[in-house]
Amino acid sequence: MAPHNSRRGTKTLNITKFTSSSKKKYDPRIKKQKRFAKNASLLKEYKKTMKEHGYNAGAGASRKRYGHNDNDNTSSRDDDIVADRQKKGKKKSNRFEKDLKKAEAKQKEMENERIAIEKQKKEEKEKMIQKKRKGRMMSQRTKRGQPVMKNV
């Protein structure tokens, strides 16, 4: 009888060869290290070119950069820029404005409810005091056991 692997025409793979195959597996640590090295080299190159052009690298990417020889005027220029931005009057919209208004309204409503409940409790307490007082007066009796007529 012919062996099983000869029917297919291919040889079977040995288990030791299978486990030590040259196929590389995904390793997240290696990928992270490569990305870090690439970013470090890009940053180094950026700082080098900024230094060549006379700018301070990393000193505010969104602001206009001035040469390093104009350091004494930068504070006044920054003040002018801030003043110009205030004149324009751009306001940032608050994305939570509706939610804040709802929460504020709900808080006011809950405060009103709390005040109403406190008022109701106070009224009930006053009624109980009056009821006890009236009960004491109505239970007063004379020496002969008759109710006192001025309390009736």
N, CA, C and O atoms as a GROMACS GRO file, in nm:
protein
  608
    1MET      N    1   0.083  -0.118   0.000
    1MET     CA    2   0.000   0.000   0.000
    1MET      C    3   0.088   0.124   0.000
    1MET      O    4   0.192   0.126   0.065
    2ALA      N    5   0.046   0.229  -0.073
    2ALA     CA    6   0.126   0.350  -0.088
    2ALA      C    7   0.106   0.441   0.033
    2ALA      O    8  -0.004   0.448   0.088
    3PRO      N    9   0.214   0.511   0.076
    3PRO     CA   10   0.200   0.603   0.189
    3PRO      C   11   0.105   0.718   0.154
    3PRO      O   12   0.080   0.748   0.038
    4HIS      N   13   0.054   0.777   0.257
    4HIS     CA   14  -0.049   0.880   0.243
    4HIS      C   15   0.002   1.004   0.169
    4HIS      O   16  -0.072   1.062   0.089
    5ASN      N   17   0.127   1.045   0.194
    5ASN     CA   18   0.178   1.166   0.132
    5ASN      C   19   0.208   1.147  -0.017
    5ASN      O   20   0.213   1.246  -0.090
    6SER      N   21   0.226   1.027  -0.062
    6SER     CA   22   0.257   1.006  -0.204
    6SER      C   23   0.133   1.022  -0.289
    6SER      O   24   0.145   1.045  -0.410
    7ARG      N   25   0.015   1.012  -0.232
    7ARG     CA   26  -0.107   1.028  -0.308
    7ARG      C   27  -0.125   1.173  -0.354
    7ARG      O   28  -0.171   1.198  -0.465
    8ARG      N   29  -0.088   1.268  -0.268
    8ARG     CA   30  -0.103   1.408  -0.303
    8ARG      C   31   0.011   1.458  -0.391
    8ARG      O   32  -0.004   1.557  -0.462
    9GLY      N   33   0.120   1.393  -0.389
    9GLY     CA   34   0.233   1.433  -0.470
    9GLY      C   35   0.322   1.534  -0.400
    9GLY      O   36   0.418   1.581  -0.461
   10THR      N   37   0.295   1.570  -0.276
   10THR     CA   38   0.379   1.662  -0.201
   10THR      C   39   0.426   1.594  -0.074
   10THR      O   40   0.362   1.502  -0.023
   11LYS      N   41   0.537   1.642  -0.026
   11LYS     CA   42   0.588   1.586   0.098
   11LYS      C   43   0.523   1.655   0.216
   11LYS      O   44   0.486   1.773   0.208
   12THR      N   45   0.507   1.584   0.325
   12THR     CA   46   0.450   1.645   0.445
   12THR      C   47   0.559   1.724   0.515
   12THR      O   48   0.678   1.694   0.503
   13LEU      N   49   0.517   1.826   0.589
   13LEU     CA   50   0.609   1.913   0.659
   13LEU      C   51   0.640   1.854   0.796
   13LEU      O   52   0.550   1.814   0.870
   14ASN      N   53   0.768   1.849   0.828
   14ASN     CA   54   0.811   1.797   0.957
   14ASN      C   55   0.770   1.896   1.066
   14ASN      O   56   0.771   2.016   1.041
   15ILE      N   57   0.734   1.849   1.184
   15ILE     CA   58   0.687   1.934   1.292
   15ILE      C   59   0.795   2.030   1.339
   15ILE      O   60   0.762   2.144   1.373
   16THR      N   61   0.920   1.991   1.342
   16THR     CA   62   1.028   2.081   1.386
   16THR      C   63   1.049   2.194   1.285
   16THR      O   64   1.076   2.308   1.323
   17LYS      N   65   1.037   2.162   1.157
   17LYS     CA   66   1.049   2.264   1.054
   17LYS      C   67   0.932   2.362   1.061
   17LYS      O   68   0.948   2.481   1.036
   18PHE      N   69   0.814   2.311   1.096
   18PHE     CA   70   0.695   2.394   1.104
   18PHE      C   71   0.707   2.496   1.218
   18PHE      O   72   0.673   2.613   1.201
   19THR      N   73   0.756   2.451   1.331
   19THR     CA   74   0.766   2.541   1.446
   19THR      C   75   0.878   2.642   1.429
   19THR      O   76   0.867   2.754   1.480
   20SER      N   77   0.984   2.608   1.361
   20SER     CA   78   1.095   2.701   1.343
   20SER      C   79   1.094   2.761   1.203
   20SER      O   80   1.200   2.779   1.142
   21SER      N   81   0.976   2.790   1.151
   21SER     CA   82   0.966   2.845   1.016
   21SER      C   83   1.019   2.989   1.015
   21SER      O   84   1.025   3.054   1.119
   22SER      N   85   1.055   3.035   0.898
   22SER     CA   86   1.114   3.168   0.885
   22SER      C   87   1.008   3.278   0.882
   22SER      O   88   1.043   3.396   0.874
   23LYS      N   89   0.882   3.242   0.888
   23LYS     CA   90   0.773   3.341   0.885
   23LYS      C   91   0.777   3.422   1.014
   23LYS      O   92   0.773   3.367   1.124
   24LYS      N   93   0.785   3.556   1.000
   24LYS     CA   94   0.794   3.642   1.116
   24LYS      C   95   0.653   3.667   1.172
   24LYS      O   96   0.556   3.680   1.097
   25LYS      N   97   0.646   3.673   1.302
   25LYS     CA   98   0.518   3.699   1.368
   25LYS      C   99   0.512   3.845   1.409
   25LYS      O  100   0.616   3.909   1.426
   26TYR      N  101   0.393   3.898   1.425
   26TYR     CA  102   0.372   4.039   1.461
   26TYR      C  103   0.412   4.061   1.606
   26TYR      O  104   0.368   3.990   1.697
   27ASP      N  105   0.498   4.161   1.624
   27ASP     CA  106   0.540   4.196   1.760
   27ASP      C  107   0.514   4.345   1.780
   27ASP      O  108   0.581   4.428   1.718
   28PRO      N  109   0.420   4.380   1.866
   28PRO     CA  110   0.387   4.523   1.882
   28PRO      C  111   0.500   4.605   1.942
   28PRO      O  112   0.511   4.724   1.915
   29ARG      N  113   0.584   4.543   2.023
   29ARG     CA  114   0.695   4.617   2.083
   29ARG      C  115   0.793   4.666   1.977
   29ARG      O  116   0.840   4.779   1.983
   30ILE      N  117   0.823   4.580   1.882
   30ILE     CA  118   0.917   4.617   1.775
   30ILE      C  119   0.859   4.730   1.691
   30ILE      O  120   0.929   4.824   1.655
   31LYS      N  121   0.730   4.720   1.662
   31LYS     CA  122   0.664   4.824   1.583
   31LYS      C  123   0.669   4.958   1.656
   31LYS      O  124   0.694   5.061   1.595
   32LYS      N  125   0.646   4.956   1.787
   32LYS     CA  126   0.648   5.077   1.868
   32LYS      C  127   0.787   5.138   1.871
   32LYS      O  128   0.802   5.260   1.862
   33GLN      N  129   0.891   5.052   1.883
   33GLN     CA  130   1.028   5.101   1.885
   33GLN      C  131   1.065   5.166   1.752
   33GLN      O  132   1.132   5.270   1.750
   34LYS      N  133   1.022   5.106   1.642
   34LYS     CA  134   1.051   5.162   1.510
   34LYS      C  135   0.984   5.298   1.493
   34LYS      O  136   1.046   5.392   1.441
   35ARG      N  137   0.858   5.309   1.535
   35ARG     CA  138   0.785   5.434   1.525
   35ARG      C  139   0.852   5.543   1.609
   35ARG      O  140   0.862   5.658   1.566
   36PHE      N  141   0.896   5.505   1.729
   36PHE     CA  142   0.964   5.601   1.818
   36PHE      C  143   1.092   5.652   1.754
   36PHE      O  144   1.120   5.771   1.757
   37ALA      N  145   1.171   5.560   1.696
   37ALA     CA  146   1.297   5.598   1.632
   37ALA      C  147   1.273   5.690   1.513
   37ALA      O  148   1.347   5.787   1.493
   38LYS      N  149   1.169   5.661   1.435
   38LYS     CA  150   1.137   5.744   1.319
   38LYS      C  151   1.096   5.884   1.363
   38LYS      O  152   1.142   5.984   1.307
   39ASN      N  153   1.009   5.892   1.465
   39ASN     CA  154   0.965   6.023   1.515
   39ASN      C  155   1.082   6.102   1.573
   39ASN      O  156   1.089   6.224   1.556
   40ALA      N  157   1.173   6.034   1.642
   40ALA     CA  158   1.289   6.101   1.701
   40ALA      C  159   1.378   6.160   1.591
   40ALA      O  160   1.427   6.272   1.604
   41SER      N  161   1.397   6.085   1.485
   41SER     CA  162   1.481   6.135   1.376
   41SER      C  163   1.414   6.254   1.307
   41SER      O  164   1.482   6.351   1.270
   42LEU      N  165   1.281   6.248   1.288
   42LEU     CA  166   1.209   6.360   1.226
   42LEU      C  167   1.218   6.485   1.313
   42LEU      O  168   1.237   6.596   1.262
   43LEU      N  169   1.204   6.467   1.443
   43LEU     CA  170   1.210   6.580   1.536
   43LEU      C  171   1.350   6.643   1.536
   43LEU      O  172   1.364   6.765   1.538
   44LYS      N  173   1.452   6.558   1.533
   44LYS     CA  174   1.590   6.607   1.531
   44LYS      C  175   1.614   6.689   1.404
   44LYS      O  176   1.676   6.796   1.409
   45GLU      N  177   1.566   6.638   1.292
   45GLU     CA  178   1.583   6.708   1.165
   45GLU      C  179   1.509   6.842   1.167
   45GLU      O  180   1.561   6.942   1.118
   46TYR      N  181   1.387   6.845   1.224
   46TYR     CA  182   1.308   6.967   1.234
   46TYR      C  183   1.381   7.072   1.318
   46TYR      O  184   1.390   7.189   1.279
   47LYS      N  185   1.432   7.031   1.432
   47LYS     CA  186   1.503   7.125   1.520
   47LYS      C  187   1.627   7.180   1.451
   47LYS      O  188   1.661   7.297   1.466
   48LYS      N  189   1.694   7.095   1.377
   48LYS     CA  190   1.816   7.137   1.307
   48LYS      C  191   1.784   7.243   1.202
   48LYS      O  192   1.854   7.344   1.193
   49THR      N  193   1.680   7.220   1.123
   49THR     CA  194   1.644   7.318   1.019
   49THR      C  195   1.594   7.448   1.080
   49THR      O  196   1.623   7.556   1.028
   50MET      N  197   1.518   7.440   1.190
   50MET     CA  198   1.471   7.561   1.257
   50MET      C  199   1.588   7.643   1.309
   50MET      O  200   1.587   7.766   1.302
   51LYS      N  201   1.690   7.575   1.362
   51LYS     CA  202   1.808   7.643   1.414
   51LYS      C  203   1.884   7.711   1.301
   51LYS      O  204   1.936   7.821   1.318
   52GLU      N  205   1.892   7.643   1.186
   52GLU     CA  206   1.961   7.701   1.070
   52GLU      C  207   1.893   7.830   1.024
   52GLU      O  208   1.961   7.925   0.984
   53HIS      N  209   1.761   7.834   1.030
   53HIS     CA  210   1.686   7.952   0.984
   53HIS      C  211   1.677   8.059   1.092
   53HIS      O  212   1.624   8.167   1.067
   54GLY      N  213   1.728   8.031   1.210
   54GLY     CA  214   1.732   8.132   1.316
   54GLY      C  215   1.607   8.137   1.402
   54GLY      O  216   1.584   8.238   1.468
   55TYR      N  217   1.528   8.034   1.402
   55TYR     CA  218   1.407   8.030   1.484
   55TYR      C  219   1.430   7.941   1.605
   55TYR      O  220   1.516   7.854   1.606
   56ASN      N  221   1.347   7.966   1.708
   56ASN     CA  222   1.352   7.883   1.827
   56ASN      C  223   1.256   7.765   1.805
   56ASN      O  224   1.135   7.784   1.800
   57ALA      N  225   1.310   7.645   1.794
   57ALA     CA  226   1.228   7.528   1.764
   57ALA      C  227   1.136   7.496   1.880
   57ALA      O  228   1.179   7.494   1.996
   58GLY      N  229   1.008   7.472   1.849
   58GLY     CA  230   0.911   7.433   1.950
   58GLY      C  231   0.856   7.548   2.031
   58GLY      O  232   0.792   7.524   2.134
   59ALA      N  233   0.880   7.673   1.989
   59ALA     CA  234   0.830   7.787   2.065
   59ALA      C  235   0.697   7.832   2.006
   59ALA      O  236   0.689   7.940   1.947
   60GLY      N  237   0.596   7.751   2.021
   60GLY     CA  238   0.462   7.789   1.977
   60GLY      C  239   0.440   7.768   1.830
   60GLY      O  240   0.469   7.857   1.750
   61ALA      N  241   0.391   7.653   1.793
   61ALA     CA  242   0.372   7.621   1.652
   61ALA      C  243   0.262   7.704   1.589
   61ALA      O  244   0.267   7.732   1.469
   62SER      N  245   0.161   7.744   1.668
   62SER     CA  246   0.048   7.815   1.609
   62SER      C  247   0.073   7.965   1.602
   62SER      O  248  -0.002   8.036   1.535
   63ARG      N  249   0.177   8.016   1.669
   63ARG     CA  250   0.206   8.159   1.668
   63ARG      C  251   0.304   8.194   1.558
   63ARG      O  252   0.382   8.110   1.512
   64LYS      N  253   0.301   8.319   1.518
   64LYS     CA  254   0.398   8.366   1.418
   64LYS      C  255   0.534   8.373   1.484
   64LYS      O  256   0.547   8.426   1.594
   65ARG      N  257   0.633   8.319   1.418
   65ARG     CA  258   0.768   8.316   1.476
   65ARG      C  259   0.847   8.437   1.429
   65ARG      O  260   0.834   8.481   1.314
   66TYR      N  261   0.927   8.490   1.518
   66TYR     CA  262   1.015   8.601   1.485
   66TYR      C  263   1.159   8.554   1.502
   66TYR      O  264   1.186   8.456   1.571
   67GLY      N  265   1.248   8.624   1.438
   67GLY     CA  266   1.390   8.587   1.447
   67GLY      C  267   1.442   8.599   1.589
   67GLY      O  268   1.383   8.669   1.671
   68HIS      N  269   1.551   8.531   1.618
   68HIS     CA  270   1.604   8.530   1.754
   68HIS      C  271   1.664   8.665   1.793
   68HIS      O  272   1.682   8.691   1.912
   69ASN      N  273   1.696   8.752   1.695
   69ASN     CA  274   1.752   8.882   1.728
   69ASN      C  275   1.646   8.984   1.769
   69ASN      O  276   1.681   9.092   1.816
   70ASP      N  277   1.518   8.954   1.755
   70ASP     CA  278   1.410   9.044   1.792
   70ASP      C  279   1.347   9.005   1.925
   70ASP      O  280   1.228   9.029   1.947
   71ASN      N  281   1.424   8.947   2.014
   71ASN     CA  282   1.369   8.897   2.140
   71ASN      C  283   1.315   9.008   2.229
   71ASN      O  284   1.221   8.984   2.305
   72ASP      N  285   1.372   9.130   2.222
   72ASP     CA  286   1.327   9.236   2.312
   72ASP      C  287   1.189   9.288   2.274
   72ASP      O  288   1.119   9.340   2.360
   73ASN      N  289   1.147   9.274   2.149
   73ASN     CA  290   1.018   9.325   2.106
   73ASN      C  291   0.909   9.218   2.104
   73ASN      O  292   0.793   9.249   2.076
   74THR      N  293   0.944   9.095   2.134
   74THR     CA  294   0.845   8.987   2.121
   74THR      C  295   0.732   9.002   2.221
   74THR      O  296   0.617   8.969   2.189
   75SER      N  297   0.760   9.049   2.341
   75SER     CA  298   0.653   9.060   2.440
   75SER      C  299   0.550   9.164   2.398
   75SER      O  300   0.430   9.143   2.414
   76SER      N  301   0.597   9.277   2.343
   76SER     CA  302   0.503   9.380   2.298
   76SER      C  303   0.426   9.331   2.177
   76SER      O  304   0.307   9.361   2.162
   77ARG      N  305   0.492   9.257   2.090
   77ARG     CA  306   0.424   9.202   1.972
   77ARG      C  307   0.317   9.102   2.013
   77ARG      O  308   0.207   9.100   1.957
   78ASP      N  309   0.349   9.019   2.113
   78ASP     CA  310   0.251   8.923   2.163
   78ASP      C  311   0.130   8.995   2.220
   78ASP      O  312   0.017   8.952   2.200
   79ASP      N  313   0.155   9.106   2.292
   79ASP     CA  314   0.045   9.185   2.348
   79ASP      C  315  -0.041   9.242   2.236
   79ASP      O  316  -0.164   9.244   2.247
   80ASP      N  317   0.023   9.289   2.130
   80ASP     CA  318  -0.051   9.344   2.016
   80ASP      C  319  -0.137   9.236   1.950
   80ASP      O  320  -0.251   9.261   1.912
   81ILE      N  321  -0.080   9.117   1.938
   81ILE     CA  322  -0.154   9.006   1.876
   81ILE      C  323  -0.276   8.972   1.960
   81ILE      O  324  -0.385   8.952   1.906
   82VAL      N  325  -0.258   8.965   2.092
   82VAL     CA  326  -0.369   8.934   2.182
   82VAL      C  327  -0.476   9.042   2.172
   82VAL      O  328  -0.596   9.011   2.170
   83ALA      N  329  -0.434   9.170   2.166
   83ALA     CA  330  -0.530   9.281   2.156
   83ALA      C  331  -0.607   9.273   2.025
   83ALA      O  332  -0.728   9.298   2.022
   84ASP      N  333  -0.538   9.238   1.915
   84ASP     CA  334  -0.606   9.224   1.786
   84ASP      C  335  -0.710   9.113   1.791
   84ASP      O  336  -0.820   9.128   1.736
   85ARG      N  337  -0.676   9.004   1.855
   85ARG     CA  338  -0.771   8.893   1.864
   85ARG      C  339  -0.894   8.933   1.945
   85ARG      O  340  -1.006   8.892   1.914
   86GLN      N  341  -0.874   9.014   2.048
   86GLN     CA  342  -0.987   9.059   2.130
   86GLN      C  343  -1.075   9.155   2.052
   86GLN      O  344  -1.197   9.156   2.071
   87LYS      N  345  -1.016   9.236   1.966
   87LYS     CA  346  -1.094   9.329   1.885
   87LYS      C  347  -1.184   9.256   1.787
   87LYS      O  348  -1.296   9.298   1.761
   88LYS      N  349  -1.134   9.146   1.733
   88LYS     CA  350  -1.212   9.071   1.636
   88LYS      C  351  -1.338   9.015   1.700
   88LYS      O  352  -1.441   9.003   1.634
   89GLY      N  353  -1.332   8.983   1.826
   89GLY     CA  354  -1.450   8.939   1.898
   89GLY      C  355  -1.494   8.797   1.866
   89GLY      O  356  -1.612   8.765   1.879
   90LYS      N  357  -1.404   8.714   1.826
   90LYS     CA  358  -1.441   8.575   1.801
   90LYS      C  359  -1.470   8.507   1.933
   90LYS      O  360  -1.389   8.510   2.025
   91LYS      N  361  -1.586   8.447   1.940
   91LYS     CA  362  -1.621   8.375   2.061
   91LYS      C  363  -1.628   8.226   2.029
   91LYS      O  364  -1.680   8.185   1.925
   92LYS      N  365  -1.573   8.149   2.118
   92LYS     CA  366  -1.582   8.005   2.100
   92LYS      C  367  -1.720   7.960   2.144
   92LYS      O  368  -1.768   7.999   2.251
   93SER      N  369  -1.783   7.878   2.064
   93SER     CA  370  -1.914   7.828   2.103
   93SER      C  371  -1.896   7.712   2.200
   93SER      O  372  -1.807   7.629   2.186
   94ASN      N  373  -1.983   7.711   2.298
   94ASN     CA  374  -1.977   7.607   2.399
   94ASN      C  375  -2.069   7.494   2.354
   94ASN      O  376  -2.190   7.512   2.340
   95ARG      N  377  -2.011   7.378   2.331
   95ARG     CA  378  -2.091   7.268   2.279
   95ARG      C  379  -2.184   7.208   2.384
   95ARG      O  380  -2.274   7.131   2.352
   96PHE      N  381  -2.161   7.244   2.509
   96PHE     CA  382  -2.245   7.190   2.615
   96PHE      C  383  -2.346   7.294   2.666
   96PHE      O  384  -2.403   7.278   2.774
   97GLU      N  385  -2.368   7.400   2.588
   97GLU     CA  386  -2.453   7.508   2.634
   97GLU      C  387  -2.595   7.461   2.661
   97GLU      O  388  -2.653   7.496   2.764
   98LYS      N  389  -2.652   7.383   2.570
   98LYS     CA  390  -2.789   7.333   2.588
   98LYS      C  391  -2.798   7.246   2.713
   98LYS      O  392  -2.890   7.258   2.794
   99ASP      N  393  -2.701   7.157   2.726
   99ASP     CA  394  -2.701   7.068   2.841
   99ASP      C  395  -2.687   7.146   2.971
   99ASP      O  396  -2.750   7.113   3.072
  100LEU      N  397  -2.603   7.249   2.970
  100LEU     CA  398  -2.585   7.331   3.089
  100LEU      C  399  -2.714   7.403   3.126
  100LEU      O  400  -2.750   7.412   3.243
  101LYS      N  401  -2.784   7.455   3.024
  101LYS     CA  402  -2.910   7.524   3.050
  101LYS      C  403  -3.014   7.427   3.107
  101LYS      O  404  -3.087   7.460   3.200
  102LYS      N  405  -3.019   7.306   3.049
  102LYS     CA  406  -3.112   7.205   3.099
  102LYS      C  407  -3.082   7.169   3.244
  102LYS      O  408  -3.171   7.160   3.328
  103ALA      N  409  -2.953   7.150   3.271
  103ALA     CA  410  -2.913   7.114   3.407
  103ALA      C  411  -2.946   7.226   3.504
  103ALA      O  412  -2.990   7.201   3.616
  104GLU      N  413  -2.924   7.351   3.462
  104GLU     CA  414  -2.954   7.466   3.547
  104GLU      C  415  -3.103   7.475   3.575
  104GLU      O  416  -3.144   7.500   3.689
  105ALA      N  417  -3.185   7.455   3.470
  105ALA     CA  418  -3.331   7.460   3.487
  105ALA      C  419  -3.377   7.348   3.581
  105ALA      O  420  -3.463   7.369   3.667
  106LYS      N  421  -3.320   7.231   3.563
  106LYS     CA  422  -3.357   7.118   3.648
  106LYS      C  423  -3.318   7.144   3.793
  106LYS      O  424  -3.392   7.109   3.886
  107GLN      N  425  -3.203   7.205   3.812
  107GLN     CA  426  -3.156   7.237   3.947
  107GLN      C  427  -3.250   7.339   4.013
  107GLN      O  428  -3.282   7.325   4.132
  108LYS      N  429  -3.293   7.440   3.938
  108LYS     CA  430  -3.387   7.539   3.992
  108LYS      C  431  -3.519   7.472   4.028
  108LYS      O  432  -3.577   7.499   4.133
  109GLU      N  433  -3.565   7.384   3.940
  109GLU     CA  434  -3.691   7.314   3.964
  109GLU      C  435  -3.682   7.229   4.091
  109GLU      O  436  -3.775   7.228   4.172
  110MET      N  437  -3.572   7.159   4.107
  110MET     CA  438  -3.553   7.076   4.226
  110MET      C  439  -3.547   7.162   4.352
  110MET      O  440  -3.597   7.123   4.457
  111GLU      N  441  -3.484   7.279   4.341
  111GLU     CA  442  -3.475   7.370   4.455
  111GLU      C  443  -3.615   7.420   4.493
  111GLU      O  444  -3.648   7.428   4.612
  112ASN      N  445  -3.696   7.454   4.392
  112ASN     CA  446  -3.833   7.498   4.418
  112ASN      C  447  -3.915   7.388   4.484
  112ASN      O  448  -3.991   7.413   4.577
  113GLU      N  449  -3.898   7.265   4.434
  113GLU     CA  450  -3.967   7.151   4.495
  113GLU      C  451  -3.926   7.134   4.641
  113GLU      O  452  -4.010   7.110   4.727
  114ARG      N  453  -3.798   7.146   4.667
  114ARG     CA  454  -3.747   7.129   4.803
  114ARG      C  455  -3.806   7.235   4.895
  114ARG      O  456  -3.844   7.206   5.008
  115ILE      N  457  -3.814   7.358   4.846
  115ILE     CA  458  -3.871   7.467   4.925
  115ILE      C  459  -4.019   7.441   4.952
  115ILE      O  460  -4.067   7.462   5.064
  116ALA      N  461  -4.092   7.395   4.849
  116ALA     CA  462  -4.235   7.365   4.865
  116ALA      C  463  -4.256   7.254   4.968
  116ALA      O  464  -4.347   7.262   5.050
  117ILE      N  465  -4.173   7.152   4.963
  117ILE     CA  466  -4.184   7.040   5.058
  117ILE      C  467  -4.156   7.089   5.200
  117ILE      O  468  -4.227   7.051   5.294
  118GLU      N  469  -4.054   7.172   5.216
  118GLU     CA  470  -4.022   7.226   5.350
  118GLU      C  471  -4.138   7.310   5.403
  118GLU      O  472  -4.173   7.301   5.521
  119LYS      N  473  -4.198   7.391   5.315
  119LYS     CA  474  -4.311   7.475   5.355
  119LYS      C  475  -4.429   7.388   5.400
  119LYS      O  476  -4.494   7.417   5.500
  120GLN      N  477  -4.456   7.283   5.324
  120GLN     CA  478  -4.566   7.192   5.356
  120GLN      C  479  -4.542   7.124   5.491
  120GLN      O  480  -4.633   7.112   5.572
  121LYS      N  481  -4.420   7.079   5.515
  121LYS     CA  482  -4.386   7.014   5.642
  121LYS      C  483  -4.406   7.111   5.758
  121LYS      O  484  -4.456   7.074   5.864
  122LYS      N  485  -4.365   7.237   5.737
  122LYS     CA  486  -4.379   7.339   5.842
  122LYS      C  487  -4.527   7.362   5.874
  122LYS      O  488  -4.564   7.372   5.991
  123GLU      N  489  -4.612   7.370   5.770
  123GLU     CA  490  -4.756   7.390   5.789
  123GLU      C  491  -4.817   7.271   5.864
  123GLU      O  492  -4.898   7.290   5.955
  124GLU      N  493  -4.777   7.150   5.827
  124GLU     CA  494  -4.828   7.031   5.895
  124GLU      C  495  -4.789   7.031   6.042
  124GLU      O  496  -4.867   6.994   6.129
  125LYS      N  497  -4.666   7.074   6.069
  125LYS     CA  498  -4.620   7.080   6.208
  125LYS      C  499  -4.702   7.180   6.288
  125LYS      O  500  -4.739   7.153   6.403
  126GLU      N  501  -4.731   7.298   6.228
  126GLU     CA  502  -4.814   7.398   6.294
  126GLU      C  503  -4.954   7.344   6.322
  126GLU      O  504  -5.010   7.367   6.429
  127LYS      N  505  -5.011   7.273   6.224
  127LYS     CA  506  -5.145   7.216   6.242
  127LYS      C  507  -5.147   7.115   6.356
  127LYS      O  508  -5.241   7.111   6.435
  128MET      N  509  -5.043   7.034   6.365
  128MET     CA  510  -5.036   6.935   6.473
  128MET      C  511  -5.027   7.003   6.609
  128MET      O  512  -5.089   6.958   6.705
  129ILE      N  513  -4.951   7.111   6.617
  129ILE     CA  514  -4.939   7.185   6.743
  129ILE      C  515  -5.075   7.243   6.782
  129ILE      O  516  -5.116   7.234   6.898
  130GLN      N  517  -5.145   7.303   6.684
  130GLN     CA  518  -5.279   7.358   6.711
  130GLN      C  519  -5.376   7.249   6.754
  130GLN      O  520  -5.456   7.271   6.846
  131LYS      N  521  -5.370   7.132   6.690
  131LYS     CA  522  -5.460   7.021   6.722
  131LYS      C  523  -5.435   6.973   6.865
  131LYS      O  524  -5.530   6.947   6.939
  132LYS      N  525  -5.308   6.960   6.904
  132LYS     CA  526  -5.275   6.917   7.040
  132LYS      C  527  -5.325   7.019   7.142
  132LYS      O  528  -5.381   6.982   7.246
  133ARG      N  529  -5.306   7.146   7.112
  133ARG     CA  530  -5.349   7.254   7.203
  133ARG      C  531  -5.501   7.251   7.221
  133ARG      O  532  -5.552   7.262   7.333
  134LYS      N  533  -5.573   7.235   7.110
  134LYS     CA  534  -5.720   7.230   7.115
  134LYS      C  535  -5.766   7.105   7.190
  134LYS      O  536  -5.864   7.109   7.265
  135GLY      N  537  -5.697   6.996   7.168
  135GLY     CA  538  -5.732   6.872   7.238
  135GLY      C  539  -5.717   6.886   7.388
  135GLY      O  540  -5.802   6.839   7.464
  136ARG      N  541  -5.611   6.952   7.431
  136ARG     CA  542  -5.589   6.974   7.574
  136ARG      C  543  -5.700   7.064   7.633
  136ARG      O  544  -5.750   7.039   7.742
  137MET      N  545  -5.735   7.167   7.557
  137MET     CA  546  -5.839   7.258   7.605
  137MET      C  547  -5.974   7.187   7.613
  137MET      O  548  -6.048   7.207   7.710
  138MET      N  549  -6.007   7.106   7.516
  138MET     CA  550  -6.136   7.038   7.513
  138MET      C  551  -6.144   6.928   7.621
  138MET      O  552  -6.252   6.893   7.666
  139SER      N  553  -6.028   6.877   7.660
  139SER     CA  554  -6.031   6.771   7.762
  139SER      C  555  -6.034   6.827   7.906
  139SER      O  556  -6.044   6.750   8.001
  140GLN      N  557  -6.026   6.958   7.920
  140GLN     CA  558  -6.035   7.017   8.054
  140GLN      C  559  -6.177   6.997   8.111
  140GLN      O  560  -6.277   7.011   8.040
  141ARG      N  561  -6.181   6.965   8.240
  141ARG     CA  562  -6.309   6.940   8.307
  141ARG      C  563  -6.316   7.018   8.438
  141ARG      O  564  -6.215   7.054   8.498
  142THR      N  565  -6.436   7.041   8.478
  142THR     CA  566  -6.457   7.105   8.609
  142THR      C  567  -6.440   7.001   8.717
  142THR      O  568  -6.412   6.884   8.689
  143LYS      N  569  -6.458   7.045   8.848
  143LYS     CA  570  -6.446   6.950   8.960
  143LYS      C  571  -6.554   6.842   8.951
  143LYS      O  572  -6.532   6.729   8.996
  144ARG      N  573  -6.666   6.875   8.895
  144ARG     CA  574  -6.776   6.778   8.888
  144ARG      C  575  -6.771   6.696   8.760
  144ARG      O  576  -6.858   6.612   8.737
  145GLY      N  577  -6.668   6.719   8.673
  145GLY     CA  578  -6.652   6.637   8.552
  145GLY      C  579  -6.717   6.693   8.428
  145GLY      O  580  -6.720   6.628   8.324
  146GLN      N  581  -6.770   6.816   8.437
  146GLN     CA  582  -6.832   6.879   8.320
  146GLN      C  583  -6.723   6.952   8.239
  146GLN      O  584  -6.626   7.000   8.296
  147PRO      N  585  -6.740   6.960   8.107
  147PRO     CA  586  -6.642   7.035   8.026
  147PRO      C  587  -6.647   7.184   8.060
  147PRO      O  588  -6.753   7.238   8.091
  148VAL      N  589  -6.530   7.252   8.052
  148VAL     CA  590  -6.524   7.393   8.079
  148VAL      C  591  -6.593   7.466   7.965
  148VAL      O  592  -6.559   7.445   7.849
  149MET      N  593  -6.690   7.552   7.998
  149MET     CA  594  -6.776   7.612   7.896
  149MET      C  595  -6.702   7.716   7.809
  149MET      O  596  -6.738   7.735   7.693
  150LYS      N  597  -6.601   7.783   7.862
  150LYS     CA  598  -6.533   7.884   7.780
  150LYS      C  599  -6.448   7.820   7.671
  150LYS      O  600  -6.415   7.886   7.572
  151ASN      N  601  -6.411   7.692   7.686
  151ASN     CA  602  -6.330   7.622   7.585
  151ASN      C  603  -6.415   7.557   7.477
  151ASN      O  604  -6.364   7.518   7.372
  152VAL      N  605  -6.547   7.546   7.503
  152VAL     CA  606  -6.634   7.476   7.408
  152VAL      C  607  -6.680   7.565   7.302
  152VAL      O  608  -6.755   7.522   7.214
   0.00000   0.00000   0.00000
